């Protein structure tokens, strides 16, 4: 499986105990909807499958997992900080009204002042906000996604119209 055929759900934060139990921090907003029978760890750009023998979800966006063939803390250590993915075929269905900022990946960003800026290549969730990354004239530009800046989201045209704060683009274009 290639990374393009998967979606990101979180990363391994720590080991627990001596029997190979690991803790997964979910960055996916609804971990209870995920089918966690097989997870894929990004290991130097290669998707390595791990079969989940048991898991328990917690209310703080974490879950404890036991993986087949990972039966000792030493084996589990190798998974620390690895990004974890699931195949796109296992992405939970959502209703049309259930729109998330992550859905904006691939949308064209149009600023009211500067016009067409570029396509959103990444959406990252940080504490308190989501941040979009676009490629504009071979420069990566980051800006927060919040209701104050978003003018319109056109799902049919796959465009995001924004009003970026004055000077934000200058930070990236004219350093």
Beta strands, then each sheet from edge to edge (+ up, - down):
strand 1: 6-16
strand 2: 21-26
strand 3: 38-43
strand 4: 46-57
strand 5: 62-67
strand 6: 83-87
strand 7: 108-111
strand 8: 115-126
strand 9: 129-136
strand 10: 139-145
strand 11: 150-154
strand 12: 159-162
sheet 1: 1+ 2- 5+ 4- 3+ 6- 1+
sheet 2: 10+ 9- 8+ 7- 12- 11+
end
